[in-house]
Amino acid sequence: MQLLHAPSWSHLTFQTTNRNSRAGLLSLEKCLQPPTANCFFQPQKLERSIWVSHKRSNFSFFAAKATSVDVGSSAASTGTAEGDVLKALSQIIDPDFGTDIVSCGFVKDLLIDEASGEVSFCLELTTPACPIKDMFEQQANEVVARLPWVKKVNVTMSAQPAKPIFAGELPAGLQRISNIVAVSSCKGGVGKSTVAVNLAYTLAGMGARVGVFDADVYGPSLPTMVSPENRLLEMNPEKRTIIPTDYLGVKLVSFGFAGQGRAIMRGPMVSGVIDQLLTTSEWGELDYLVIDMPPGTGDIQLTLCQVVPLTAAVIVTTPQKLAFIDVAKGVRMFSKLKVPCVAVVENMCHFDADGKRYYPFGRGSGSQVVQQFGIPHLFDLPIRPTLSASGDSGTPEVVADPQGEVAKTFQDLGVCVVRQCAKIRQQVSTAVTYDKSIKAIRVKVPDSEEEFLLHPATVRRNDRSAQSVDEWTGEQKLQYSDIPEDIEPEEIRPMGNYAVSITWPDGFSQIAPYDQLQMIERLVDVPQSPAVQA
């Protein structure tokens, strides 16, 4: 399934008053010409949230990046000061990936003054929402300070968020969003919007730049759950883009902020509205965009999955069997669309009274989802009057009570989401690569331990697009002899979580799904590269 724009059956047209007044009026009506999305946005500064305490964790979640120093030669030269420092720092292991921070490329701007014994460097992480950055800083200070010639250590912590893996395939408004997380239940009334909003503000409290998109046009919840000063979306008349509203540093877009209330329209029109709201908003640079998915598994959900490459999904359910039946359909939908489900949140699990814990709706729906579909993490939310009241009052629970039990559960969920998104990004970015030394394509499909090699010519000959195979007759148009044996790919780029795009010397761009690559004849006897032989 390729990344597609949803059909623009209906578009939002905007009228604005004085742009500097920040007062915008929106009206929903049919428009003959779709708004242009070819624009470049300047990132808006994220207000620093202080209402969620930073929780230490034993996990980290950084995508590997190229290091700013020549680690191989420097670390090997242990007699040099630089080699000593890098060797010391390589003792610090990323507990999630099992790789040291030097190999991950976190060490930047290493400066050494041997005369004074002063060492300065920067640990540049790939997300500001790192719950163990303080631990990394402390360990870096300790291991370098142990070197006998070091008198002073200066460690600077920073974050350079990872760029979207497939930005070129996205609409302009989404090209600077690193991770897009769907919160879904496929059933109404289970607390999905509550989880989406509180997860978003938890991530913001961890230091990330976050946006929330309310995709429920028929019954938008976001205007009730947050209290932005400006409750109307605005339009940039020059760019014809939507300016999100803002509450406590989180960018917000909802049809409920369009001045129209709830929509009364047919499905295709709703898909067009959602596409326009999502893709033409000035999201700027975000670490996480949380999408509050509407109930169901129909046109709207499929449109969202086609328009944007979802990084991961969080599933919300309640203990009842009836909720499990609908949630199971949603999990299967995400599985078919190759969107990893990283966590299950079982809402309204229990309440405590008279020193006992009661389960009024039964037990087991969440754990059943985890066991049946292999989702790695389960989080329980209790029945709390304050959780419901905070949603109705326009202040998320994690903001109203940042030290409470509910906030701690969302903190754990936030760490889980960040960690899993980073693992998925790392797996996708390295799933299919070309090894020039042995002239073979290496494949390691995400969530699989198996790694295998493919001959480039074999991959090219197995293309199943309309240019290679007649769509009507199934006749093979690309002949075996048309592809030279020594052909090599020029570029391999991820396409969502399900395929890669391979560019060949003749200019052809081949979409190769992981499922197809796993079925191709593999290389067995592969000559070792000269470096390995040496």
Salt bridges, closest charged atoms under 4 A:
ASP96 OD1 - ARG419 NE 2.94
GLU124 OE1 - LYS65 NZ 3.35
GLU169 OE2 - ARG493 NH1 2.93
GLU234 OE1 - ARG19 NH1 3.62
GLU234 OE2 - ARG22 NE 3.95
GLU285 OE2 - ARG176 NH1 3.51
GLU285 OE1 - ARG209 NH1 3.05
ASP287 OD2 - ARG209 NE 3.32
ASP292 OD1 - LYS192 NZ 2.89
ASP326 OD2 - LYS187 NZ 3.50
ASP326 OD1 - LYS329 NZ 3.67
ASP352 OD1 - ARG357 NE 2.81
GLU405 OE1 - ARG384 NH2 2.25
ASP412 OD1 - LYS55 NZ 2.48
ASP435 OD2 - ARG442 NE 3.05
GLU450 OE2 - ARG522 NH1 2.44
GLU451 OE2 - ARG442 NH1 3.09
GLU485 OE1 - HIS455 NE2 3.99
GLU485 OE2 - ARG461 NH2 2.79
GLU488 OE1 - LYS436 NZ 3.26
GLU488 OE2 - LYS439 NZ 3.32
GLU491 OE2 - ARG493 NE 3.76
ASP506 OD2 - ARG460 NH2 3.30
ASP515 OD2 - LYS338 NZ 3.29
